[in-house]
Amino acid sequence: MLRYFCNNSFIFMLMLTTLLLVSPLLLPELPPPPLILLLIPVLLMSVLLCLALSSSRSPNISMASV
């Protein structure tokens, strides 16, 4: 696993992790977002779930490689 990443990428990931851990402590507290913005991921997930479970109306087309 250690050979997978070079030194630069390891240092970058370490700095990014540190930044993500420290920045909430330094930044001021923000007000909560409006309710409609909180529902966007739920609506998007429900649309994707409906698309995944819906049957295809086109006939099954098999592709043959030449």
Residue, then its C-alpha position, 0 to 999 in steps of 0.5 A: m500500500l505504501r508503494y502505491f502513493c508517491n511522497n508528494s501525494f502522501i504529503f498532499m493527502l496528509m495536509l488535506t486531512t489536517l486542513l479538513l480537521v482544523s478548519p471547522l475549529l477556526l471558521p465561524e459557525l454558519p446558520p443552517p441551510p434552508l429546508i429545500l437545500l436539505l431535500i435536494p440529495v433526497l430527491l436526487m437519490s429517489v429519482l436515481l432509485c426509480l430510474a434504476l428499478s424501472s424497466s427498460r421500454s426498448p427491446n434488448i439489443s445485443m451487440a456483437s463484436v466484429 
